[in-house]
Amino acid sequence: MSGMRLCWSPTSPYVRKVMIMALETGLADDIELLPKNVWAADTDIGETNPLGKVPALILAGGTVVFDSPVILEILDGMHGGTPLIPPPGPERTRVLTLQALADGLLDAAVLRLLEGRRPAGERSAAWDERQKRTLERGLDALEDMVFAFSDGLDVGQIAVLALLGYLDFRFAAEPWRAPRPALAAWFEEAAKRPAFVATIPKDPA
């Protein structure tokens, strides 16, 4: 299991998912972090991941795995603890659907962030509003789904943690908690997990 390398960024919520999984399962010490700035003009991330994105996991034999859901599945097969992806059946379907929802909402949040960084004359208010509506609708769905969350942690809940942490990080001026008390209460407790605290994102100095 040693010899793995992870193309990594300190602010990527998708990388954070992988790091939470690695810390929760005791695999973090087996993974060497390779810092990548995918937005830098001289970035070489495309040589590892043709999508030009992080995370990308380089396995000991040289095989490259991406993106985060696939990496989480690979890591889940490498530890001896309780699987974070349930076996085939209704619970697996629920957990993977939860992960897909949270990942899709992360996509919308990242698109909003990137749109806001475009030159003022090139930004689309309609595009931003579309992504914002997706986030609002998805967060409302999570409020309804939180009652079915398991007591422990699974890949779906890891994705939700990464999503909500990213919203606090990048969109703190748009509070999501007030209309979603059940989701907020779950997050308050889940965010105390050492793996979440250890992966709080910070912009590079």
N, C-alpha and C positions, 0 to 999 in steps of 0.2 A: 504493500500500500504506500510505501514511501516513494519519493521521487516524483510526485505530482507537482505541477506548476500551474498557477492560476493567474491569468491576465486580469489585472485588478485595478480598480479606481476607488478612491476614498469616498466618492459621492454617489456612485451608481447604486440605485436601490436593487438592481438585479444582482450585482455583486454582493450586496448585503444579504440577500437571500441565501446565497451560497455560503457565506461566512457564518451566518446563524446556524445553518445545517452543520457545517464543519465543527463549530464549537459545541453544539448540542450533542453531537455524536462522538466527540473525542478525536476527530480526524484533523483538526486544525494544524497540529504539529507536523503532520505528514505532507503539508502543502506549502510550497515556496511561493511567495507572492511576487509577481512581476508587475510593477506599476506601469500603467499605460494611460497616456492622455490621448484619447481617440480624436480629439479636436485639434491637436497640434499638427502643423504643416508637415513635420517630419515623422509622424507616427508610423510605426511599422506593424500596427495591429492587423492590417490586411494580410500580412504574410502568415499570420496564425489563423485568423478567422476572416474568411473572404467577405463576411458581412460588415467587417470593420467595427465590431462591437465587443464590449466586455459584458459579462465574463466569458472567457474561453478557458477550458481546463485541458492542460496537456498531461496525459497519463504517462506513467513510467515508461511505457514502450514507445511513446512518441505520438500515439493517437490523440487527435484534438477533438474535444467534445464541446458543443455549444447547442442551444443557449441555456439559460438557467434551469428550466424544467428538466431538461435532459441531464444536466450536471447533477441536479438534486437526486434524480433517479439513480445515477451511477454511484454517487456517494452513499445513498441509502443501502446499496448492496455491499458496502465495504465495512460496515460496523457490526458489532455483535449485539447491540441493544434492540429495543423495540423498534420495528420499522416505522418510519414516518410517512410511508406510502402504504396504505392497507392492501391486503391481497384482493384479487378480483372479486367484485360483488358491489352491492349498493353503497357501502361505506367508501370504497375506493372511488366510485363514480362521484360521490358527493365531494370528497376531498379534492379530486382533480378538477372538478368544475369550480370549486371555490378558488383554487389556484389560478385557473384560467380567468375568472372574473377579476381577481386582484391584479393579475398581470396586465389585463386589458385596461384597467383603470390606471395602472402605472404608465402604460403607453400614452394614455390621454394626458396625464399630468406632465410627462416629459415633453410631449408635443406642445403643450401650453407654455412650458418654460422656454423651449427653443423659439417659439413664435414671439414671445416677449423680448427675446434677445436680438431679433432682427431689427434692422434700421427702421425708425419710426414710420417712414413713408412706405415701407414694404410689408408692414404688419396687416393682418386681416382680423378685424374685430369679429366677423362672422365665424371664422375658423376657430378662434379662441372660445367664442360662446358655444360652439358645437361641442368642443372638448369639455368645457365646463358643465354643460348639461349631461354629458355622458358620466362625468364624475359624480354629479349630484344623484343621478338615477342609480348608479352603481353603489354608492354609499348607502342609499336608502334600501337597496336590496340586501346589503350586508347587515343592516340593522335588523332586518327580518330573519336573516340566516344565522345570526350569532347564537341564537338559542340552541342550535344543533351542533355547535362547536364541541369537540371532545375536550375532556378534562386535561389532557396532556398537550402535546404539540404535534402537528403534522405539517406536510408541505403546504397545504392550503392556508393554515394559520400563519406559517412563516411568511407567505406571500402577503397576507393581510397586514402583518406587522410591518413589513417593509413598505407597503403602500402608505399606511397611516403615519409611519415615521417620516416618509418622504414628504407628505403633505405638511407636516409640522415643520420640516426643514425648509421647503421651498415656497410654501403657500401659507405661512403663519398668519398672514393678514386676512385669510378667508377661513375662519373657524368652522370646523365640520362637526364638533361635538354636540352642540346645544340641541339640534333637532334629532339626535341619535343617541339617546342616553344609554341604551343597552350596549351598543358598540363602544361607546366611550368608556363605560365601566369595565368591559372586557379588556380594552387596550390599557387602561390604567394598571391593571394587575399583570397582564402579559408583558408589558414593557419593563417590568422589574426583573425579567429573566436576565442572568448575567450575559448570555450571548447577545441579547439585544443591546444592553448597556455598553458592551465592549465594541459594538459596531456602529455607534452613533456617528453619522457623517459629518465631516468638516471640510469646508473649502480649503484648498491648499493655500498656504501663506503667500 
